[in-house]
Amino acid sequence: MIELEGVPELIDPVMVAAFEGWNDAGDAASTAVDHLDREWKGEVFAALDAEDYYDFQVNRPTVFLDNGVRKITWPTTRLSVVRVGGDKPRDLVLVRGIEPSMRWRSFCNELLAFAHELGVEMVVILGALLGDTPHTRPVPVSGVTSDPDLARTMDLEETRYEGPTGIVGILQEACTHAGVPAVSLWAAVPHYVSQPPNPKATLALLNRLEDLIGLRIPLGELPEDARAWQLGVDQLAAEDSEVAEYVQTLEEARDTAELPEASGEAIAREFERYLRRREPGAGPGPGVATEGGDSPFLRDPGSGRTRPPKPEQPGPESVPGAEPVPGPEAEGGEGSSGGGPSGENPPGEAASDENPSGENPPGASPERGEDPENGNGSAT
């Protein structure tokens, strides 16, 4: 039993997790969790023991000086809590770390132990992949789950992926075995501008998360950063005629695929988000931080805690995805033998009749070295 000191009783908590490395193209997912932690002033209440899960030759510790005293920061995964204020307060448990090098089942069990102890109602895992998507169009974000009932009630894709996976896929399946509802949100990052940061993809993930859990997320300077990022890529593309022509080809393919998506449902969803931001009284406001062998996954210990039924949330948008292609790290990198997350196609395998959707955004089919959980084709 995990005993937590200094953590108040949480209100309808949702756990939001992201991991650097294989599942984090352009650092879009980990930056999204960083943004939530920064905007809502999260208080770290726990950190996993780095010695248990990380190979320090792969993820090296760093040395720094603190008032002339040398100190070491070890790579690890930290948990923080924030309380989102407003008419209907709600708490978020933020998990921010690096994909572990070893003992993944124990890693997931430890996170689930925290989730059970804190009464977490749902786990949302963020990820980003490289794809054939133009930087000039909205970032495709897909929502997937292994739970058929959750897929129906929240209008998500049900993953049917088979193949190699990363920590996002393992954690999602661990949640399913433990009876904890879990969703993965995946943003597609243009493969020709894969270097971090990618504020546009981060913004897209936060917008989708906002729709999923029904909270108004303060975006700060992120929209302006996203516009500046797109302008910078526009200028770089204009300097190379071949790149400009390629981007135009992607735009035409994307626009053709999106014609059926200009539906009343998509327009209504955007209008609801607009109203939520204009009328803070209609929902939670910006928020106030809280001070302060075969299936070895943990199951709910049955502590007797009665959890209120989870309200039905608006379903994620159905956005056309992008087809990931090999990235700069795919050749010869550790990620080139890796595979998709809880619903992505593994490297080197295109989408098939047996795996029409996986966890890729609709239309995505990763090739060798790329993977939606991977994002950048390299494992760290």
PyMOL commands that set and color helices and strands:
alter all, ss='L'
color gray80, all
select helices_A, chain A and resi 25-39+50-53+104-118+148-153+167-178+191-193+199-213+222-238+241-261+264-278+280-282+334-337
alter helices_A, ss='H'
color red, helices_A
select strands_A, chain A and resi 14-20+43-47+62-66+69-73+78-84+90-98+122-131+141-145+157-158+182-190
alter strands_A, ss='S'
color yellow, strands_A
deselect
rebuild
show_as cartoon
